[in-house]
Each structure stands twice: as C-alpha cells, then as structure tokens.
C-alpha cells in the first residue's frame, strides 16, 4: 500500500500495543501514526474532538499535497523544487 495513510491510536490502548502500531507504520511507507492522549481502543468515542482534529490535519495535508501535484503537472509550468 503506497498511499497516504493515517493510523490513529489511543495512547492507552490495551488491545493493540504501541509496538504493533509502530510496526504497522513501518509496513506502510506513507503512513502517519498519531497517538491520541488519554484514549484507549475506542478513540472515536473517548476523544471525538481529538480524532476530528487529527483527521482535519491529515486531510488538509492530503489536499495541499494534491494541489501541489496538480500545479506541478499543468502544461507550461515548471515543476516545483522541493
């Protein structure tokens, strides 16, 4: 899988260990791992605001990245130097 991926995890998750979460991140080359403080395995119920904030940040980065890619591929425009 070589797409932007967000791994949201509760910092206090008793079902999936942090080492397993990090292994998933290592297996996905474009994965971003975010630990939500004071949350267990049910992060969407336990910390909905933090989950929404993380999703918003992740999606904004994806949209910005897509916009940059589209601009770079327009005819007559030079590719951006990164």
N, C-alpha and C positions, 0 to 999 in steps of 0.2 A: 504494500500500500504506500504510494508516494503522493499523498495529498495532505494538505494542512489538516491536522487532527488535534482536537482539544481533549485532553484527559483531565477531567475534573474529579477530584478525590477528596474525601473527608480526611482531615489530618488525624482524626481519632477513629478511623475505620477499623473495626475489629474483625471484619470478614476478609478484607483484602489488604495484605501488608504493604507498607510503603516500598519495600524492596521489589515486590511484584509489580507495583505501579511503575517504578523506575525501569523495570525490565520491559514493560510494555512500551514505555517511551523510547527505549533503546531500539526496540524492534521496528518502530515506525520512524523513518528518517525525518519527517516533518512534523513530529508531534510536539505539542507544548503541554507540559504537566503542571497543573495548578492544584495545590493543596488548599482546601477551604478550612480555615481555623475553626475550632470548636464545633466540628461536624463529624458524624460517623459515616455509615454506609448510605444513609438516606439523605444525602446533601440537599436535594431539591425540596424536601420537606423541612429539614432542620435549618437551612440557611438560604432561603429562596432569594433574598436580596444579593447575597454574595455570588450565588450561581448566576443570577441575571447580570450582575456587573462583569463577571468573568466572560460570559457569553457575548456581551456587548463589546468588550475589549477585543476578544478573539475575532468576532465578525467584522469589526471596524478595520482591524489589520488585514483581514482577507479582502475586504472591499478595496482598501487602499492599494494592496498588492495587485489586485486585478486591474484597477485603474492605471497603475504604473505600467503593467504589462501591455494593456491595450494602447496606451500612448506610445510605448516603445515600438509597437508593430504597425503604427499608422504609416502609410506611404509618405515619403518626403520628410520624415522626421528622423533625426539621428537617435540611435539607442542611447539611453542614459548611462552615464558612467556611475558605477556604484562603488 
